[in-house]
Amino acid sequence: MLTELNATRISLLDEHSGQERRGQLMGRIAEYLLVSLIVLVIAGIEVGRWYFNTPPQPVWVCAFALGVTGYALLRVWLILPQVRVLSREREAMRLLRHAVQGLCGKGYVLFDGVTGPRGWSLGSVLAGPTGVFCVITRFVPRGYNLTEVVEHVDDGQLKIGAHEVMADPLEQARRAATGLYELLAANGLDTVPVQPVVVFPGWSVRKASGFDDPEVLVTGDQLLEDTIRQASGKLEPKQLIAVSMLLEKAAAKAPIHPTHADGYP
């Protein structure tokens, strides 16, 4: 379960895995509740037989029913925290999509499921006035301490409290950005810089003291729009058109087109 929750999300739009996992958990809860209902009905029948002076066996049947019900309730109690985590993930991804839609209304274009020249998935790409951004998302479940933040320690380390974030999302973002740059360069767009970005939906992110020029941008969903729009890059309208045409061919899904904003079509 922890491995699934800490897995890097390549797509900004794909909710299938989270919905599938939540459906599985709800199915298990329904299974345990159904078993409890069955044994309680059996116990009720035995009590009825006892009440109407038919040969009853209420003691062992009730003991069995209570035992099975207790086990089922224990299993439900163990599953409910996972359901709450998935519910928080769904809400965090909803906020992330809202942030992306805000960017798409300000001159940016989102391409989801972009495939690189080597056939690797490069994830999601945002292109707009401040450059081209290769974006991966990482959902990390929260504990009871809601004051915790993701700390961008340096170009090789991210921490939450005293623990390092698993699976090195910074390196994953760098590799994806490198693949995207290779795709652009192979099509005559080698002058277009690519900025890797890691997004932690539902989290606040802070940089360590004295760390002012990160190679990979790290942000939460709430500051994603500001992070992208305040980036130091610059993409000319003709470059944006060329990049958009290329990425539309390389994307697995149709892009979300921007409105007419900031002078970009």
N, C-alpha and C positions, 0 to 999 in steps of 0.2 A: 504493500500500500504506500509506504513512504517513498519507494522508488518511483512509483507512478506519479505521485504528487510533486516530486522534485524534478520530474523530467522537463526538459526544455521544450517549450511550445514553439514550433516553427511558424505556424500560421496564426495570424491575428484574428481570423474569422471562424476557424474550425472549432465547433463546440462538441463534435461528435463523441470524442473520447470521454469527456466529462459527463455528458448526458447518458452515455452507455453505462459508465461505472455507477452513476446514481441510480439508474434503472435496475441494475443488478442488485444493489443494496436494498432498494425498496422491495424487490421481489423476494429477497431473503427474509425481510421483515414480515411480509405477507405470509410467507410459508410458515414461519414460527407462530404467527397469530392464528393461522388456520388450524395448525396442530393443536394449539391450546383450546380453540373452540370445540374441536372434535372430542377431546378427552373430557372437557367440561360437560358436554352433552351426554356423554356416556355416564359420567358421575351423576348427572341429573336424573337419568333414567333409573339408575340404581337407587337413588334416594326416593324416587317415586314408587318403585316397587316396595321399598321398605314402608313407605307411608300407607300404601294400600294393602299391607299385610301379605304381600307376595314374598316368596323366599328372597330376601335381599342379601347383597354382598357389598354393603356400602363402604366398609372400612378399607379394604384393599383397593377397591376401585377409586375411592377418593384420594387415597395416598398416592396411587399411580398418577391420577390427574394432576394433583398438586405438584408432584415431582416433575412431570413433563412441562407443566405451565411455568414452574420456577426456572427450568432450564431454558425454555423459550424466551422468557423475560430477560434472563441473563444475556442471551445472545443478542436480543434487541438492544439492550443497554450498551453492549460492546460495539454495535454497528452504528448507533445514533451519532457518536462523535464524528465518524467518517462522513455521514450524511451532512452534518453541519459544516464540515470542512469543504465538501463539494458545493454546498449552497453558497458559502462565502466565495469560493472560486468562481462560481457562475456570476455572482454579483460583481466581483472584481473585473471579470472579462467584459461584462456589460458596460462598466465605467470606461474600460479601455477602448471599446468600440465607439463610445460616445466621444472620447478624446480624438480618436482617429477621424471620425466624421467631422469634428470641428476643424481639423487640419484640412480635410478635403473641401471644406467650404471657404478656405483661405488660400487657394492656389496650389494645393498639393494633390498628388495622385497616388493612390494605393494600388500596388500590384501584389496579389496574394498567390503563393505557391509558385514562385519563380524557380526555374530550373537552369543551372549553370551549364557551361560548355562541356563539362565532364559528366553530365547527367545527374549531378548532385542537386538536391533541393536546397535552395538558398533562402527559403522562407519568404518573408514579406518585405517589400521594398516601398519606401515612400520617396517620391521625387517632387521637388518644388523649388521655390525661389532661393532657398538656402542650401541646396545641394541634393545629393542622393543618399539615402539612409537605408542600410540593411538592418532590419529590426528582428530580434528574436525576443520571445517573452518567457519568463520563468515564474511560475506560480509556486510560492512557498507557503505552506499552511502556518497560520499564526498560532502561538501558544496563548497562555492566559495573560502574559505581559503585553498589553497593547501599546506600551511606550517604546518597544523595540523598533529599531530602524535598520535598514540595509546600509552598511558603511562601505564606501568605496575607498579601500585602504590605499591601493596603488594600482598600477597597470596589470598586476598579476593576482590580485586578491580582493575578494568581497567577503564581508563578515556580517553575521547577525548575532549581536551579543559577542560571546567568546567563541562562537563556532563559525568556521569557514563554510561558505555556500558550496554545496557539492557540485561535481561534474564540470567545473570551470566554465561557466557561461561566457566569461570574457574571451577565452580562447575560441569558443564556438562562434562567437560574434565576429571575431577577427577572421576566422577561416571563411565564414560566409561572405564577409565583405571582400576578401581577396578573390573568391570565386566570382563575385559580382563584377569586380573591377576587370578580371580577365574576360568576362563576357562583353563588357563595354569596350575594352581595348581591342578585342578581336573584330569589332564592328566599327573601328575608326573613332571611338570616343575615349581615347586614352587620356585626354586632358580633363575628363570629368572625375573629380575625387569622390570616393565612396566612404561614408562615415558609418562604422559599426555602432549599433545601439542595443542595449539590453534593457528591457522593461520588466519591472516587478509589479504586477497589478495588485492593488490593495496595500502597498507599502510606501513609506516615505524613504527617501534615499538621501544620504549626506556624504560629502567627501571628507576624507581625513584632513586634519590641519596641515597646511603647507602643500597639499596636492591640488594644483590649480590647472593643469593642462593634461587631462586624461586622454589616452589613446582611444578608449571606448567610452561612449556616453552611457551613463547608467541613470535610470530615472524610474519613478512610479507613474501610474496612470494619470494622476492629477497634474503633474508637471510635464507630461509628455509634450503637449502643445508648445509650452514655453521653451522647453529644451530644443525642440526641432526648429522653431522660428528664430531663436537667438543664436543658432549655430553660426560659425564664422564663414561658412562656404557661400558661394554665389553661383547660381546657374542662370545663364542667359536664356531668354525665351526660345531661341532656335535650338539650343542644347536640350532644353526640357522637352521640346517636341520630338527631337531625335531619340532621346532616351525613352520617352513614353512609347514611341512606335516600336522600339526594340523590345522593351519589357512586356508590352502587350502580347507580342508573339511568344515570349518566354514564360508567360504566366499561365498557370493552370486554370485560373478563373478570370472572369472579366474584371477589369479595374473599376474602382469607384472614381468617377470623374469629378473634378472640382467645378465649382461655379466660377463665373467670371469675376476674379478677384485679384488684387495686386498687379493688375496689368497682364495676367497670364491667361491664355485661352483654356 
